[in-house]
Amino acid sequence: MTSTSFAKPKRASRWTPLGVAAFVLGFMVWWPLGLAIIAYILWGGSVDDLAADIGRQFKEMFRSAAPRARSYGGSSGNAAFDAYREETLKRLEEERRKLEEERREFEAFMDELRQARDREEFERFMNERKKKNTRNTRPKGSTKKKG
């Protein structure tokens, strides 16, 4: 009797060095995580297989995202849509430029307001200080001696 299965051969033990490390680290981080890793090893499979599957999924995810990123700026194959897209992008860029200019103008306005407020507060401080000093400083001839 021959088997024509193309599945990966199973290891004799599911307790691989990576599995043991995951088990120990799982308990060190959070004990329910350690229990979950034990349950996965006992009933699910090898942690090595899990790590390999996750690695393959990440590679596939980034491989499938790369062509979309490249085709975003390119032609769609439809001249009317490409012209519409270019017109819209130009309009949006003009709006962005206008908003940026308005932001700069507003920041300049706010700086002027801050400077005026600071100047007013400083002048008020100096006036109060001057008044306080004139009250504390009496002319030398103004003190009268009784006698």
Chimera marker file (.cmm) of the C-alpha trace (Angstrom):
<marker_set name="trace">
<marker id="1" x="0.000" y="0.000" z="0.000" r="1" g="1" b="0" radius="0.5"/>
<marker id="2" x="1.568" y="3.287" z="-1.127" r="1" g="1" b="0" radius="0.5"/>
<marker id="3" x="0.648" y="6.787" z="-0.114" r="1" g="1" b="0" radius="0.5"/>
<marker id="4" x="0.482" y="9.564" z="-2.698" r="1" g="1" b="0" radius="0.5"/>
<marker id="5" x="0.071" y="12.348" z="-0.185" r="1" g="1" b="0" radius="0.5"/>
<marker id="6" x="2.162" y="15.448" z="-0.785" r="1" g="1" b="0" radius="0.5"/>
<marker id="7" x="1.771" y="16.773" z="2.778" r="1" g="1" b="0" radius="0.5"/>
<marker id="8" x="4.793" y="17.631" z="4.839" r="1" g="1" b="0" radius="0.5"/>
<marker id="9" x="5.998" y="14.747" z="6.962" r="1" g="1" b="0" radius="0.5"/>
<marker id="10" x="5.014" y="15.117" z="10.620" r="1" g="1" b="0" radius="0.5"/>
<marker id="11" x="7.710" y="15.349" z="13.205" r="1" g="1" b="0" radius="0.5"/>
<marker id="12" x="7.826" y="12.722" z="15.899" r="1" g="1" b="0" radius="0.5"/>
<marker id="13" x="7.364" y="15.371" z="18.586" r="1" g="1" b="0" radius="0.5"/>
<marker id="14" x="5.557" y="18.689" z="18.619" r="1" g="1" b="0" radius="0.5"/>
<marker id="15" x="7.835" y="19.950" z="21.402" r="1" g="1" b="0" radius="0.5"/>
<marker id="16" x="10.485" y="21.732" z="19.361" r="1" g="1" b="0" radius="0.5"/>
<marker id="17" x="12.989" y="24.235" z="20.786" r="1" g="1" b="0" radius="0.5"/>
<marker id="18" x="10.877" y="27.102" z="19.413" r="1" g="1" b="0" radius="0.5"/>
<marker id="19" x="7.774" y="25.607" z="21.011" r="1" g="1" b="0" radius="0.5"/>
<marker id="20" x="9.447" y="25.273" z="24.393" r="1" g="1" b="0" radius="0.5"/>
<marker id="21" x="10.772" y="28.858" z="24.155" r="1" g="1" b="0" radius="0.5"/>
<marker id="22" x="7.292" y="30.134" z="23.234" r="1" g="1" b="0" radius="0.5"/>
<marker id="23" x="5.797" y="28.143" z="26.110" r="1" g="1" b="0" radius="0.5"/>
<marker id="24" x="8.260" y="29.574" z="28.663" r="1" g="1" b="0" radius="0.5"/>
<marker id="25" x="8.010" y="33.143" z="27.341" r="1" g="1" b="0" radius="0.5"/>
<marker id="26" x="4.228" y="32.874" z="27.238" r="1" g="1" b="0" radius="0.5"/>
<marker id="27" x="4.104" y="32.075" z="30.940" r="1" g="1" b="0" radius="0.5"/>
<marker id="28" x="6.616" y="34.825" z="31.714" r="1" g="1" b="0" radius="0.5"/>
<marker id="29" x="4.574" y="37.463" z="29.870" r="1" g="1" b="0" radius="0.5"/>
<marker id="30" x="1.071" y="36.442" z="30.904" r="1" g="1" b="0" radius="0.5"/>
<marker id="31" x="0.038" y="33.055" z="32.261" r="1" g="1" b="0" radius="0.5"/>
<marker id="32" x="-3.109" y="32.635" z="30.056" r="1" g="1" b="0" radius="0.5"/>
<marker id="33" x="-0.860" y="33.095" z="27.037" r="1" g="1" b="0" radius="0.5"/>
<marker id="34" x="1.316" y="30.235" z="28.290" r="1" g="1" b="0" radius="0.5"/>
<marker id="35" x="-1.765" y="28.029" z="28.674" r="1" g="1" b="0" radius="0.5"/>
<marker id="36" x="-2.902" y="28.933" z="25.163" r="1" g="1" b="0" radius="0.5"/>
<marker id="37" x="0.498" y="27.936" z="23.774" r="1" g="1" b="0" radius="0.5"/>
<marker id="38" x="0.358" y="24.598" z="25.601" r="1" g="1" b="0" radius="0.5"/>
<marker id="39" x="-3.141" y="23.983" z="24.223" r="1" g="1" b="0" radius="0.5"/>
<marker id="40" x="-1.969" y="24.866" z="20.701" r="1" g="1" b="0" radius="0.5"/>
<marker id="41" x="1.024" y="22.530" z="20.958" r="1" g="1" b="0" radius="0.5"/>
<marker id="42" x="-1.054" y="19.651" z="22.346" r="1" g="1" b="0" radius="0.5"/>
<marker id="43" x="-4.087" y="19.920" z="20.069" r="1" g="1" b="0" radius="0.5"/>
<marker id="44" x="-3.180" y="22.244" z="17.217" r="1" g="1" b="0" radius="0.5"/>
<marker id="45" x="0.256" y="21.565" z="15.893" r="1" g="1" b="0" radius="0.5"/>
<marker id="46" x="3.846" y="22.648" z="16.056" r="1" g="1" b="0" radius="0.5"/>
<marker id="47" x="4.814" y="26.222" z="16.886" r="1" g="1" b="0" radius="0.5"/>
<marker id="48" x="7.412" y="25.948" z="14.100" r="1" g="1" b="0" radius="0.5"/>
<marker id="49" x="4.600" y="25.356" z="11.585" r="1" g="1" b="0" radius="0.5"/>
<marker id="50" x="2.662" y="28.299" z="13.033" r="1" g="1" b="0" radius="0.5"/>
<marker id="51" x="5.692" y="30.591" z="12.665" r="1" g="1" b="0" radius="0.5"/>
<marker id="52" x="6.253" y="29.423" z="9.092" r="1" g="1" b="0" radius="0.5"/>
<marker id="53" x="2.586" y="29.989" z="8.201" r="1" g="1" b="0" radius="0.5"/>
<marker id="54" x="2.652" y="33.493" z="9.662" r="1" g="1" b="0" radius="0.5"/>
<marker id="55" x="5.832" y="34.267" z="7.726" r="1" g="1" b="0" radius="0.5"/>
<marker id="56" x="4.250" y="33.067" z="4.478" r="1" g="1" b="0" radius="0.5"/>
<marker id="57" x="1.123" y="35.138" z="5.114" r="1" g="1" b="0" radius="0.5"/>
<marker id="58" x="3.177" y="38.301" z="5.706" r="1" g="1" b="0" radius="0.5"/>
<marker id="59" x="5.198" y="37.708" z="2.537" r="1" g="1" b="0" radius="0.5"/>
<marker id="60" x="2.028" y="37.172" z="0.527" r="1" g="1" b="0" radius="0.5"/>
<marker id="61" x="0.390" y="40.263" z="2.008" r="1" g="1" b="0" radius="0.5"/>
<marker id="62" x="3.332" y="42.491" z="1.091" r="1" g="1" b="0" radius="0.5"/>
<marker id="63" x="3.785" y="40.838" z="-2.312" r="1" g="1" b="0" radius="0.5"/>
<marker id="64" x="0.136" y="41.494" z="-3.220" r="1" g="1" b="0" radius="0.5"/>
<marker id="65" x="0.285" y="45.100" z="-1.963" r="1" g="1" b="0" radius="0.5"/>
<marker id="66" x="3.373" y="46.019" z="-4.010" r="1" g="1" b="0" radius="0.5"/>
<marker id="67" x="1.753" y="45.983" z="-7.498" r="1" g="1" b="0" radius="0.5"/>
<marker id="68" x="-1.129" y="48.168" z="-6.289" r="1" g="1" b="0" radius="0.5"/>
<marker id="69" x="1.284" y="50.760" z="-4.941" r="1" g="1" b="0" radius="0.5"/>
<marker id="70" x="3.141" y="50.904" z="-8.250" r="1" g="1" b="0" radius="0.5"/>
<marker id="71" x="0.020" y="51.174" z="-10.400" r="1" g="1" b="0" radius="0.5"/>
<marker id="72" x="-1.515" y="54.026" z="-8.374" r="1" g="1" b="0" radius="0.5"/>
<marker id="73" x="0.362" y="56.766" z="-10.219" r="1" g="1" b="0" radius="0.5"/>
<marker id="74" x="0.295" y="55.058" z="-13.600" r="1" g="1" b="0" radius="0.5"/>
<marker id="75" x="-2.263" y="54.914" z="-16.363" r="1" g="1" b="0" radius="0.5"/>
<marker id="76" x="-5.545" y="53.112" z="-15.851" r="1" g="1" b="0" radius="0.5"/>
<marker id="77" x="-5.815" y="52.320" z="-19.542" r="1" g="1" b="0" radius="0.5"/>
<marker id="78" x="-8.810" y="54.632" z="-19.995" r="1" g="1" b="0" radius="0.5"/>
<marker id="79" x="-7.843" y="58.037" z="-21.406" r="1" g="1" b="0" radius="0.5"/>
<marker id="80" x="-11.004" y="59.801" z="-20.194" r="1" g="1" b="0" radius="0.5"/>
<marker id="81" x="-10.563" y="58.552" z="-16.640" r="1" g="1" b="0" radius="0.5"/>
<marker id="82" x="-6.861" y="59.431" z="-16.655" r="1" g="1" b="0" radius="0.5"/>
<marker id="83" x="-7.683" y="63.001" z="-17.781" r="1" g="1" b="0" radius="0.5"/>
<marker id="84" x="-10.368" y="63.291" z="-15.084" r="1" g="1" b="0" radius="0.5"/>
<marker id="85" x="-7.958" y="61.996" z="-12.459" r="1" g="1" b="0" radius="0.5"/>
<marker id="86" x="-5.226" y="64.446" z="-13.521" r="1" g="1" b="0" radius="0.5"/>
<marker id="87" x="-7.692" y="67.361" z="-13.448" r="1" g="1" b="0" radius="0.5"/>
<marker id="88" x="-8.932" y="66.348" z="-9.985" r="1" g="1" b="0" radius="0.5"/>
<marker id="89" x="-5.405" y="65.948" z="-8.639" r="1" g="1" b="0" radius="0.5"/>
<marker id="90" x="-4.438" y="69.391" z="-9.971" r="1" g="1" b="0" radius="0.5"/>
<marker id="91" x="-7.539" y="70.940" z="-8.379" r="1" g="1" b="0" radius="0.5"/>
<marker id="92" x="-6.806" y="69.237" z="-5.049" r="1" g="1" b="0" radius="0.5"/>
<marker id="93" x="-3.183" y="70.391" z="-5.172" r="1" g="1" b="0" radius="0.5"/>
<marker id="94" x="-4.352" y="73.974" z="-5.772" r="1" g="1" b="0" radius="0.5"/>
<marker id="95" x="-6.753" y="73.708" z="-2.804" r="1" g="1" b="0" radius="0.5"/>
<marker id="96" x="-3.937" y="72.316" z="-0.652" r="1" g="1" b="0" radius="0.5"/>
<marker id="97" x="-1.690" y="75.219" z="-1.662" r="1" g="1" b="0" radius="0.5"/>
<marker id="98" x="-4.433" y="77.759" z="-0.805" r="1" g="1" b="0" radius="0.5"/>
<marker id="99" x="-5.048" y="76.145" z="2.583" r="1" g="1" b="0" radius="0.5"/>
<marker id="100" x="-1.335" y="76.170" z="3.334" r="1" g="1" b="0" radius="0.5"/>
<marker id="101" x="-1.144" y="79.890" z="2.493" r="1" g="1" b="0" radius="0.5"/>
<marker id="102" x="-4.151" y="80.622" z="4.734" r="1" g="1" b="0" radius="0.5"/>
<marker id="103" x="-2.530" y="78.655" z="7.542" r="1" g="1" b="0" radius="0.5"/>
<marker id="104" x="0.660" y="80.711" z="7.233" r="1" g="1" b="0" radius="0.5"/>
<marker id="105" x="-1.334" y="83.965" z="7.256" r="1" g="1" b="0" radius="0.5"/>
<marker id="106" x="-3.277" y="82.847" z="10.335" r="1" g="1" b="0" radius="0.5"/>
<marker id="107" x="-0.065" y="81.889" z="12.157" r="1" g="1" b="0" radius="0.5"/>
<marker id="108" x="1.376" y="85.341" z="11.375" r="1" g="1" b="0" radius="0.5"/>
<marker id="109" x="-1.820" y="86.963" z="12.684" r="1" g="1" b="0" radius="0.5"/>
<marker id="110" x="-1.668" y="84.908" z="15.893" r="1" g="1" b="0" radius="0.5"/>
<marker id="111" x="2.001" y="85.846" z="16.363" r="1" g="1" b="0" radius="0.5"/>
<marker id="112" x="1.101" y="89.526" z="16.077" r="1" g="1" b="0" radius="0.5"/>
<marker id="113" x="-1.667" y="89.092" z="18.655" r="1" g="1" b="0" radius="0.5"/>
<marker id="114" x="0.701" y="87.304" z="21.037" r="1" g="1" b="0" radius="0.5"/>
<marker id="115" x="3.297" y="90.040" z="20.645" r="1" g="1" b="0" radius="0.5"/>
<marker id="116" x="0.705" y="92.770" z="21.281" r="1" g="1" b="0" radius="0.5"/>
<marker id="117" x="-0.600" y="90.941" z="24.364" r="1" g="1" b="0" radius="0.5"/>
<marker id="118" x="2.932" y="90.402" z="25.651" r="1" g="1" b="0" radius="0.5"/>
<marker id="119" x="3.771" y="94.067" z="25.060" r="1" g="1" b="0" radius="0.5"/>
<marker id="120" x="0.611" y="95.172" z="26.910" r="1" g="1" b="0" radius="0.5"/>
<marker id="121" x="1.345" y="92.870" z="29.854" r="1" g="1" b="0" radius="0.5"/>
<marker id="122" x="4.929" y="94.082" z="30.043" r="1" g="1" b="0" radius="0.5"/>
<marker id="123" x="3.865" y="97.735" z="29.970" r="1" g="1" b="0" radius="0.5"/>
<marker id="124" x="1.295" y="97.064" z="32.705" r="1" g="1" b="0" radius="0.5"/>
<marker id="125" x="3.985" y="95.385" z="34.797" r="1" g="1" b="0" radius="0.5"/>
<marker id="126" x="6.390" y="98.298" z="34.316" r="1" g="1" b="0" radius="0.5"/>
<marker id="127" x="3.686" y="100.863" z="35.215" r="1" g="1" b="0" radius="0.5"/>
<marker id="128" x="2.735" y="98.950" z="38.380" r="1" g="1" b="0" radius="0.5"/>
<marker id="129" x="6.397" y="98.619" z="39.306" r="1" g="1" b="0" radius="0.5"/>
<marker id="130" x="6.947" y="102.334" z="38.758" r="1" g="1" b="0" radius="0.5"/>
<marker id="131" x="3.913" y="103.188" z="40.934" r="1" g="1" b="0" radius="0.5"/>
<marker id="132" x="5.096" y="100.837" z="43.646" r="1" g="1" b="0" radius="0.5"/>
<marker id="133" x="8.584" y="102.349" z="43.615" r="1" g="1" b="0" radius="0.5"/>
<marker id="134" x="7.250" y="105.926" z="43.802" r="1" g="1" b="0" radius="0.5"/>
<marker id="135" x="5.115" y="105.034" z="46.834" r="1" g="1" b="0" radius="0.5"/>
<marker id="136" x="8.038" y="103.386" z="48.623" r="1" g="1" b="0" radius="0.5"/>
<marker id="137" x="10.443" y="106.176" z="47.794" r="1" g="1" b="0" radius="0.5"/>
<marker id="138" x="9.654" y="109.354" z="49.710" r="1" g="1" b="0" radius="0.5"/>
<marker id="139" x="11.453" y="112.595" z="49.173" r="1" g="1" b="0" radius="0.5"/>
<marker id="140" x="14.147" y="113.181" z="51.805" r="1" g="1" b="0" radius="0.5"/>
<marker id="141" x="12.786" y="116.526" z="52.952" r="1" g="1" b="0" radius="0.5"/>
<marker id="142" x="9.212" y="115.344" z="53.431" r="1" g="1" b="0" radius="0.5"/>
<marker id="143" x="9.696" y="113.706" z="56.815" r="1" g="1" b="0" radius="0.5"/>
<marker id="144" x="8.873" y="116.107" z="59.643" r="1" g="1" b="0" radius="0.5"/>
<marker id="145" x="10.390" y="115.858" z="63.069" r="1" g="1" b="0" radius="0.5"/>
<marker id="146" x="8.273" y="116.731" z="66.057" r="1" g="1" b="0" radius="0.5"/>
<marker id="147" x="9.923" y="118.395" z="68.745" r="1" g="1" b="0" radius="0.5"/>
<link id1="1" id2="2" r="1" g="1" b="0" radius="0.2"/>
<link id1="2" id2="3" r="1" g="1" b="0" radius="0.2"/>
<link id1="3" id2="4" r="1" g="1" b="0" radius="0.2"/>
<link id1="4" id2="5" r="1" g="1" b="0" radius="0.2"/>
<link id1="5" id2="6" r="1" g="1" b="0" radius="0.2"/>
<link id1="6" id2="7" r="1" g="1" b="0" radius="0.2"/>
<link id1="7" id2="8" r="1" g="1" b="0" radius="0.2"/>
<link id1="8" id2="9" r="1" g="1" b="0" radius="0.2"/>
<link id1="9" id2="10" r="1" g="1" b="0" radius="0.2"/>
<link id1="10" id2="11" r="1" g="1" b="0" radius="0.2"/>
<link id1="11" id2="12" r="1" g="1" b="0" radius="0.2"/>
<link id1="12" id2="13" r="1" g="1" b="0" radius="0.2"/>
<link id1="13" id2="14" r="1" g="1" b="0" radius="0.2"/>
<link id1="14" id2="15" r="1" g="1" b="0" radius="0.2"/>
<link id1="15" id2="16" r="1" g="1" b="0" radius="0.2"/>
<link id1="16" id2="17" r="1" g="1" b="0" radius="0.2"/>
<link id1="17" id2="18" r="1" g="1" b="0" radius="0.2"/>
<link id1="18" id2="19" r="1" g="1" b="0" radius="0.2"/>
<link id1="19" id2="20" r="1" g="1" b="0" radius="0.2"/>
<link id1="20" id2="21" r="1" g="1" b="0" radius="0.2"/>
<link id1="21" id2="22" r="1" g="1" b="0" radius="0.2"/>
<link id1="22" id2="23" r="1" g="1" b="0" radius="0.2"/>
<link id1="23" id2="24" r="1" g="1" b="0" radius="0.2"/>
<link id1="24" id2="25" r="1" g="1" b="0" radius="0.2"/>
<link id1="25" id2="26" r="1" g="1" b="0" radius="0.2"/>
<link id1="26" id2="27" r="1" g="1" b="0" radius="0.2"/>
<link id1="27" id2="28" r="1" g="1" b="0" radius="0.2"/>
<link id1="28" id2="29" r="1" g="1" b="0" radius="0.2"/>
<link id1="29" id2="30" r="1" g="1" b="0" radius="0.2"/>
<link id1="30" id2="31" r="1" g="1" b="0" radius="0.2"/>
<link id1="31" id2="32" r="1" g="1" b="0" radius="0.2"/>
<link id1="32" id2="33" r="1" g="1" b="0" radius="0.2"/>
<link id1="33" id2="34" r="1" g="1" b="0" radius="0.2"/>
<link id1="34" id2="35" r="1" g="1" b="0" radius="0.2"/>
<link id1="35" id2="36" r="1" g="1" b="0" radius="0.2"/>
<link id1="36" id2="37" r="1" g="1" b="0" radius="0.2"/>
<link id1="37" id2="38" r="1" g="1" b="0" radius="0.2"/>
<link id1="38" id2="39" r="1" g="1" b="0" radius="0.2"/>
<link id1="39" id2="40" r="1" g="1" b="0" radius="0.2"/>
<link id1="40" id2="41" r="1" g="1" b="0" radius="0.2"/>
<link id1="41" id2="42" r="1" g="1" b="0" radius="0.2"/>
<link id1="42" id2="43" r="1" g="1" b="0" radius="0.2"/>
<link id1="43" id2="44" r="1" g="1" b="0" radius="0.2"/>
<link id1="44" id2="45" r="1" g="1" b="0" radius="0.2"/>
<link id1="45" id2="46" r="1" g="1" b="0" radius="0.2"/>
<link id1="46" id2="47" r="1" g="1" b="0" radius="0.2"/>
<link id1="47" id2="48" r="1" g="1" b="0" radius="0.2"/>
<link id1="48" id2="49" r="1" g="1" b="0" radius="0.2"/>
<link id1="49" id2="50" r="1" g="1" b="0" radius="0.2"/>
<link id1="50" id2="51" r="1" g="1" b="0" radius="0.2"/>
<link id1="51" id2="52" r="1" g="1" b="0" radius="0.2"/>
<link id1="52" id2="53" r="1" g="1" b="0" radius="0.2"/>
<link id1="53" id2="54" r="1" g="1" b="0" radius="0.2"/>
<link id1="54" id2="55" r="1" g="1" b="0" radius="0.2"/>
<link id1="55" id2="56" r="1" g="1" b="0" radius="0.2"/>
<link id1="56" id2="57" r="1" g="1" b="0" radius="0.2"/>
<link id1="57" id2="58" r="1" g="1" b="0" radius="0.2"/>
<link id1="58" id2="59" r="1" g="1" b="0" radius="0.2"/>
<link id1="59" id2="60" r="1" g="1" b="0" radius="0.2"/>
<link id1="60" id2="61" r="1" g="1" b="0" radius="0.2"/>
<link id1="61" id2="62" r="1" g="1" b="0" radius="0.2"/>
<link id1="62" id2="63" r="1" g="1" b="0" radius="0.2"/>
<link id1="63" id2="64" r="1" g="1" b="0" radius="0.2"/>
<link id1="64" id2="65" r="1" g="1" b="0" radius="0.2"/>
<link id1="65" id2="66" r="1" g="1" b="0" radius="0.2"/>
<link id1="66" id2="67" r="1" g="1" b="0" radius="0.2"/>
<link id1="67" id2="68" r="1" g="1" b="0" radius="0.2"/>
<link id1="68" id2="69" r="1" g="1" b="0" radius="0.2"/>
<link id1="69" id2="70" r="1" g="1" b="0" radius="0.2"/>
<link id1="70" id2="71" r="1" g="1" b="0" radius="0.2"/>
<link id1="71" id2="72" r="1" g="1" b="0" radius="0.2"/>
<link id1="72" id2="73" r="1" g="1" b="0" radius="0.2"/>
<link id1="73" id2="74" r="1" g="1" b="0" radius="0.2"/>
<link id1="74" id2="75" r="1" g="1" b="0" radius="0.2"/>
<link id1="75" id2="76" r="1" g="1" b="0" radius="0.2"/>
<link id1="76" id2="77" r="1" g="1" b="0" radius="0.2"/>
<link id1="77" id2="78" r="1" g="1" b="0" radius="0.2"/>
<link id1="78" id2="79" r="1" g="1" b="0" radius="0.2"/>
<link id1="79" id2="80" r="1" g="1" b="0" radius="0.2"/>
<link id1="80" id2="81" r="1" g="1" b="0" radius="0.2"/>
<link id1="81" id2="82" r="1" g="1" b="0" radius="0.2"/>
<link id1="82" id2="83" r="1" g="1" b="0" radius="0.2"/>
<link id1="83" id2="84" r="1" g="1" b="0" radius="0.2"/>
<link id1="84" id2="85" r="1" g="1" b="0" radius="0.2"/>
<link id1="85" id2="86" r="1" g="1" b="0" radius="0.2"/>
<link id1="86" id2="87" r="1" g="1" b="0" radius="0.2"/>
<link id1="87" id2="88" r="1" g="1" b="0" radius="0.2"/>
<link id1="88" id2="89" r="1" g="1" b="0" radius="0.2"/>
<link id1="89" id2="90" r="1" g="1" b="0" radius="0.2"/>
<link id1="90" id2="91" r="1" g="1" b="0" radius="0.2"/>
<link id1="91" id2="92" r="1" g="1" b="0" radius="0.2"/>
<link id1="92" id2="93" r="1" g="1" b="0" radius="0.2"/>
<link id1="93" id2="94" r="1" g="1" b="0" radius="0.2"/>
<link id1="94" id2="95" r="1" g="1" b="0" radius="0.2"/>
<link id1="95" id2="96" r="1" g="1" b="0" radius="0.2"/>
<link id1="96" id2="97" r="1" g="1" b="0" radius="0.2"/>
<link id1="97" id2="98" r="1" g="1" b="0" radius="0.2"/>
<link id1="98" id2="99" r="1" g="1" b="0" radius="0.2"/>
<link id1="99" id2="100" r="1" g="1" b="0" radius="0.2"/>
<link id1="100" id2="101" r="1" g="1" b="0" radius="0.2"/>
<link id1="101" id2="102" r="1" g="1" b="0" radius="0.2"/>
<link id1="102" id2="103" r="1" g="1" b="0" radius="0.2"/>
<link id1="103" id2="104" r="1" g="1" b="0" radius="0.2"/>
<link id1="104" id2="105" r="1" g="1" b="0" radius="0.2"/>
<link id1="105" id2="106" r="1" g="1" b="0" radius="0.2"/>
<link id1="106" id2="107" r="1" g="1" b="0" radius="0.2"/>
<link id1="107" id2="108" r="1" g="1" b="0" radius="0.2"/>
<link id1="108" id2="109" r="1" g="1" b="0" radius="0.2"/>
<link id1="109" id2="110" r="1" g="1" b="0" radius="0.2"/>
<link id1="110" id2="111" r="1" g="1" b="0" radius="0.2"/>
<link id1="111" id2="112" r="1" g="1" b="0" radius="0.2"/>
<link id1="112" id2="113" r="1" g="1" b="0" radius="0.2"/>
<link id1="113" id2="114" r="1" g="1" b="0" radius="0.2"/>
<link id1="114" id2="115" r="1" g="1" b="0" radius="0.2"/>
<link id1="115" id2="116" r="1" g="1" b="0" radius="0.2"/>
<link id1="116" id2="117" r="1" g="1" b="0" radius="0.2"/>
<link id1="117" id2="118" r="1" g="1" b="0" radius="0.2"/>
<link id1="118" id2="119" r="1" g="1" b="0" radius="0.2"/>
<link id1="119" id2="120" r="1" g="1" b="0" radius="0.2"/>
<link id1="120" id2="121" r="1" g="1" b="0" radius="0.2"/>
<link id1="121" id2="122" r="1" g="1" b="0" radius="0.2"/>
<link id1="122" id2="123" r="1" g="1" b="0" radius="0.2"/>
<link id1="123" id2="124" r="1" g="1" b="0" radius="0.2"/>
<link id1="124" id2="125" r="1" g="1" b="0" radius="0.2"/>
<link id1="125" id2="126" r="1" g="1" b="0" radius="0.2"/>
<link id1="126" id2="127" r="1" g="1" b="0" radius="0.2"/>
<link id1="127" id2="128" r="1" g="1" b="0" radius="0.2"/>
<link id1="128" id2="129" r="1" g="1" b="0" radius="0.2"/>
<link id1="129" id2="130" r="1" g="1" b="0" radius="0.2"/>
<link id1="130" id2="131" r="1" g="1" b="0" radius="0.2"/>
<link id1="131" id2="132" r="1" g="1" b="0" radius="0.2"/>
<link id1="132" id2="133" r="1" g="1" b="0" radius="0.2"/>
<link id1="133" id2="134" r="1" g="1" b="0" radius="0.2"/>
<link id1="134" id2="135" r="1" g="1" b="0" radius="0.2"/>
<link id1="135" id2="136" r="1" g="1" b="0" radius="0.2"/>
<link id1="136" id2="137" r="1" g="1" b="0" radius="0.2"/>
<link id1="137" id2="138" r="1" g="1" b="0" radius="0.2"/>
<link id1="138" id2="139" r="1" g="1" b="0" radius="0.2"/>
<link id1="139" id2="140" r="1" g="1" b="0" radius="0.2"/>
<link id1="140" id2="141" r="1" g="1" b="0" radius="0.2"/>
<link id1="141" id2="142" r="1" g="1" b="0" radius="0.2"/>
<link id1="142" id2="143" r="1" g="1" b="0" radius="0.2"/>
<link id1="143" id2="144" r="1" g="1" b="0" radius="0.2"/>
<link id1="144" id2="145" r="1" g="1" b="0" radius="0.2"/>
<link id1="145" id2="146" r="1" g="1" b="0" radius="0.2"/>
<link id1="146" id2="147" r="1" g="1" b="0" radius="0.2"/>
</marker_set>
